[in-house]
Amino acid sequence: IQAWRINNAINYLLTSVSVVAYSVVVGAVFIAPNVGWWFFPLIPTGLSETLAVQQFYLLRLLTIDADSKEGDMRMRELVKASHTGTGVGSAIAFVSSTACYTYWQQQGVGLLGLGVALAKLMLVVAIGSSLPSQTGAR
């Protein structure tokens, strides 16, 4: 999808997939709490966390001219910094989901996932609505 077109609406749509999936998980756990829900780790999260989306937002947020050598180097630096943050976030997600599963089983994982997915959706909407519509100088 992102290779075809990238804009705020596509990002919102892809981010919403996790919100819907975790809502289904939470509902399923409350309806049938004694069923072994083995598929929870397979919920698609982060579908919008790709290089294409990252560059789309960086170009608009920081008005970087990606066609210039300086703009290209700045974009590379920002992407590297973002990947470091992603690694830290993944470690936090692993620890928090393990703790939630240990103490509250599937309900805890479902509610944690739903909370994180909703927070991310609100964040991307807030960021997307505040971005300039045009990229930097070309």
Residue frames as qw, qx, qy, qz and C-alpha x, y, z in Angstrom:
[[0.000, 0.887, 0.461, 0.000, 0.00, 0.00, 0.00],
 [0.294, -0.829, 0.069, 0.470, 2.75, 2.44, 0.94],
 [0.432, -0.138, 0.569, 0.686, 4.58, 1.83, -2.34],
 [0.207, 0.614, 0.654, 0.390, 1.43, 2.84, -4.19],
 [0.066, -0.757, -0.115, -0.639, 0.67, 5.98, -2.21],
 [0.495, -0.282, -0.565, 0.597, 1.69, 7.47, 1.12],
 [0.139, -0.552, -0.046, -0.821, -0.28, 10.13, 2.95],
 [0.272, -0.258, 0.588, -0.716, -1.88, 10.70, 6.35],
 [0.813, -0.011, 0.023, -0.582, -5.01, 8.70, 5.49],
 [0.807, 0.231, -0.543, 0.007, -2.96, 5.61, 4.56],
 [0.231, 0.311, -0.714, 0.583, -1.01, 5.91, 7.80],
 [0.510, -0.172, 0.386, -0.749, -4.23, 6.22, 9.82],
 [0.880, 0.096, -0.228, -0.405, -5.71, 3.19, 8.06],
 [0.693, 0.261, -0.638, 0.211, -2.65, 1.00, 8.64],
 [0.011, 0.285, -0.649, 0.705, -2.39, 2.12, 12.27],
 [0.661, -0.133, 0.151, -0.723, -6.08, 1.33, 12.79],
 [0.758, 0.108, -0.622, -0.165, -5.53, -2.34, 11.91],
 [0.359, 0.089, -0.780, 0.504, -3.96, -2.96, 15.35],
 [0.339, -0.085, 0.368, -0.862, -6.75, -1.06, 17.10],
 [0.792, 0.031, -0.226, -0.567, -9.35, -3.30, 15.46],
 [0.696, 0.153, -0.697, 0.072, -7.32, -6.49, 16.02],
 [0.181, 0.106, -0.726, 0.655, -6.71, -5.81, 19.71],
 [0.528, -0.068, 0.184, -0.826, -10.38, -4.85, 20.19],
 [0.828, 0.053, -0.440, -0.343, -11.30, -8.27, 18.78],
 [0.513, 0.158, -0.756, 0.375, -8.81, -9.92, 21.14],
 [0.138, -0.120, 0.552, -0.813, -10.20, -8.14, 24.19],
 [0.702, -0.001, -0.033, -0.711, -13.75, -9.02, 23.15],
 [0.777, 0.126, -0.602, -0.134, -12.84, -12.65, 22.48],
 [0.318, 0.157, -0.767, 0.535, -11.14, -13.03, 25.86],
 [0.344, -0.061, 0.433, -0.831, -14.14, -11.60, 27.68],
 [0.780, 0.082, -0.207, -0.585, -16.58, -13.80, 25.72],
 [0.968, 0.003, -0.250, -0.006, -14.57, -17.04, 26.01],
 [0.202, -0.844, 0.465, -0.177, -11.98, -16.64, 28.79],
 [0.769, -0.332, 0.546, -0.023, -11.17, -20.36, 29.03],
 [0.849, 0.508, 0.093, 0.106, -10.10, -20.81, 25.41],
 [0.633, -0.411, 0.272, 0.597, -6.35, -20.94, 24.72],
 [0.424, 0.896, 0.072, -0.115, -5.73, -17.97, 22.45],
 [0.780, -0.201, 0.300, 0.512, -2.42, -19.02, 20.92],
 [0.526, 0.557, 0.343, 0.544, -2.51, -16.45, 18.11],
 [0.194, -0.941, -0.172, 0.217, -2.12, -13.23, 20.11],
 [0.445, -0.544, 0.329, 0.631, 1.54, -12.67, 19.16],
 [0.420, 0.225, 0.650, 0.592, 0.48, -12.66, 15.50],
 [0.144, 0.878, 0.404, -0.214, -1.58, -9.48, 15.66],
 [0.560, 0.465, 0.170, 0.664, -0.32, -7.11, 12.98],
 [0.272, -0.893, -0.142, 0.328, 1.15, -4.11, 14.72],
 [0.311, -0.630, 0.347, 0.621, 3.35, -1.44, 13.26],
 [0.641, 0.471, 0.536, 0.284, 2.11, -1.79, 9.67],
 [0.255, 0.946, 0.102, 0.174, 2.72, 1.92, 9.22],
 [0.454, -0.795, 0.329, 0.231, 6.17, 1.85, 10.80],
 [0.834, 0.283, 0.286, 0.378, 8.11, 1.65, 7.57],
 [0.447, -0.220, 0.192, 0.846, 10.84, 3.67, 5.95],
 [0.101, 0.479, 0.524, 0.697, 8.36, 5.17, 3.46],
 [0.343, -0.830, -0.420, -0.131, 6.13, 6.53, 6.24],
 [0.589, -0.571, -0.083, 0.566, 9.12, 7.69, 8.25],
 [0.377, 0.007, 0.311, 0.872, 10.53, 9.65, 5.31],
 [0.055, -0.671, -0.545, -0.499, 7.10, 11.09, 4.50],
 [0.434, -0.847, -0.301, 0.063, 6.82, 12.57, 7.99],
 [0.588, -0.434, 0.069, 0.679, 10.43, 13.66, 8.29],
 [0.327, 0.296, 0.407, 0.800, 10.27, 15.52, 4.98],
 [0.171, -0.742, -0.417, -0.496, 7.18, 17.43, 6.08],
 [0.585, -0.746, -0.266, 0.178, 7.91, 17.90, 9.75],
 [0.553, -0.552, 0.146, 0.607, 11.46, 19.15, 9.32],
 [0.480, 0.855, 0.022, -0.194, 11.11, 20.54, 5.78],
 [0.539, -0.429, 0.588, 0.425, 14.17, 18.66, 4.60],
 [0.574, 0.650, -0.292, -0.403, 15.21, 18.96, 0.97],
 [0.861, -0.156, 0.482, 0.052, 15.88, 15.28, 0.26],
 [0.765, 0.614, 0.082, 0.178, 17.23, 16.09, -3.21],
 [0.128, 0.873, -0.410, 0.233, 20.22, 17.95, -1.80],
 [0.638, 0.214, -0.667, 0.320, 23.28, 16.18, -0.42],
 [0.051, -0.258, 0.570, -0.778, 22.87, 17.90, 2.95],
 [0.698, -0.116, 0.083, -0.702, 19.18, 16.98, 3.11],
 [0.861, 0.106, -0.479, -0.133, 19.95, 13.37, 2.21],
 [0.439, 0.224, -0.695, 0.524, 22.61, 13.12, 4.92],
 [0.311, -0.222, 0.418, -0.824, 20.28, 14.73, 7.48],
 [0.831, -0.047, -0.169, -0.527, 17.55, 12.25, 6.56],
 [0.752, 0.155, -0.626, 0.140, 19.99, 9.34, 7.05],
 [0.136, 0.248, -0.638, 0.716, 20.99, 10.65, 10.50],
 [0.541, -0.149, 0.235, -0.794, 17.37, 10.99, 11.56],
 [0.871, 0.038, -0.368, -0.324, 16.47, 7.51, 10.30],
 [0.568, 0.195, -0.705, 0.377, 19.40, 6.00, 12.22],
 [0.124, -0.199, 0.541, -0.807, 18.30, 7.80, 15.40],
 [0.725, -0.074, -0.025, -0.684, 14.76, 6.57, 14.87],
 [0.809, 0.095, -0.575, -0.070, 15.93, 2.97, 14.53],
 [0.263, 0.195, -0.717, 0.615, 17.69, 3.27, 17.88],
 [0.431, -0.102, 0.333, -0.832, 14.43, 4.44, 19.43],
 [0.818, 0.045, -0.334, -0.466, 12.61, 1.55, 17.78],
 [0.608, 0.155, -0.742, 0.238, 15.04, -0.92, 19.37],
 [0.025, -0.115, 0.627, -0.770, 14.47, 0.57, 22.81],
 [0.621, -0.010, 0.060, -0.782, 10.72, 0.53, 22.25],
 [0.781, 0.092, -0.571, -0.236, 10.84, -3.12, 21.21],
 [0.380, 0.113, -0.783, 0.479, 12.67, -4.05, 24.39],
 [0.283, -0.041, 0.440, -0.851, 10.10, -2.18, 26.49],
 [0.735, 0.049, -0.233, -0.635, 7.26, -3.89, 24.59],
 [0.659, 0.106, -0.744, 0.031, 8.78, -7.31, 25.20],
 [0.182, 0.046, -0.733, 0.654, 9.17, -6.74, 28.95],
 [0.403, 0.023, 0.277, -0.872, 5.76, -5.11, 29.42],
 [0.758, 0.057, -0.375, -0.531, 3.86, -7.73, 27.42],
 [0.552, 0.077, -0.803, 0.210, 5.63, -10.52, 29.31],
 [0.019, -0.010, 0.630, -0.776, 4.68, -8.92, 32.63],
 [0.577, 0.046, 0.016, -0.815, 1.08, -8.43, 31.52],
 [0.750, 0.063, -0.591, -0.290, 0.81, -12.04, 30.41],
 [0.373, 0.093, -0.810, 0.444, 2.40, -13.29, 33.64],
 [0.098, 0.100, 0.585, -0.799, -0.04, -11.41, 35.87],
 [0.515, 0.357, 0.282, -0.726, -3.22, -11.06, 33.78],
 [0.570, 0.164, 0.776, 0.214, -2.83, -13.66, 30.97],
 [0.322, 0.413, 0.605, 0.600, -4.60, -12.92, 27.68],
 [0.072, -0.912, -0.405, -0.011, -6.71, -10.10, 29.12],
 [0.398, -0.757, 0.112, 0.506, -3.60, -8.21, 30.14],
 [0.428, -0.102, 0.564, 0.699, -1.89, -8.63, 26.78],
 [0.193, 0.626, 0.646, 0.392, -5.06, -7.66, 24.93],
 [0.165, -0.938, -0.283, 0.117, -5.64, -4.56, 27.02],
 [0.438, -0.589, 0.277, 0.620, -1.99, -3.51, 26.83],
 [0.388, 0.135, 0.636, 0.653, -2.01, -3.94, 23.06],
 [0.077, 0.785, 0.563, 0.249, -5.27, -2.04, 22.69],
 [0.291, -0.886, -0.115, 0.343, -3.99, 0.79, 24.88],
 [0.425, -0.409, 0.427, 0.686, -0.74, 1.09, 22.93],
 [0.314, 0.363, 0.683, 0.550, -2.55, 0.88, 19.57],
 [0.024, -0.889, -0.453, -0.061, -5.03, 3.60, 20.58],
 [0.356, -0.789, 0.084, 0.494, -2.22, 5.82, 21.88],
 [0.423, -0.150, 0.558, 0.698, -0.29, 5.37, 18.63],
 [0.214, 0.615, 0.645, 0.400, -3.37, 6.16, 16.54],
 [0.153, -0.941, -0.260, 0.154, -3.98, 9.35, 18.54],
 [0.441, -0.599, 0.290, 0.603, -0.31, 10.27, 18.15],
 [0.389, 0.097, 0.623, 0.672, -0.22, 9.80, 14.36],
 [0.090, 0.797, 0.548, 0.239, -3.46, 11.77, 13.98],
 [0.281, -0.896, -0.078, 0.334, -2.05, 14.60, 16.11],
 [0.432, -0.405, 0.451, 0.667, 1.21, 14.62, 14.16],
 [0.346, 0.336, 0.699, 0.529, -0.49, 14.27, 10.79],
 [0.038, 0.872, 0.479, 0.095, -2.94, 17.09, 11.44],
 [0.275, -0.890, 0.043, 0.362, -0.15, 19.48, 12.41],
 [0.617, -0.124, 0.465, 0.623, 2.19, 18.82, 9.46],
 [0.226, 0.581, -0.224, -0.749, 2.69, 21.29, 6.64],
 [0.831, 0.406, 0.306, -0.227, 1.15, 20.01, 3.42],
 [0.649, 0.717, -0.247, 0.066, 4.26, 20.56, 1.34],
 [0.876, -0.185, -0.048, 0.442, 7.77, 19.18, 1.63],
 [0.373, -0.671, 0.141, 0.625, 10.90, 21.25, 1.82],
 [0.299, 0.759, -0.273, -0.510, 12.37, 23.17, -1.10],
 [0.838, 0.157, 0.493, 0.175, 12.89, 21.12, -4.24]]
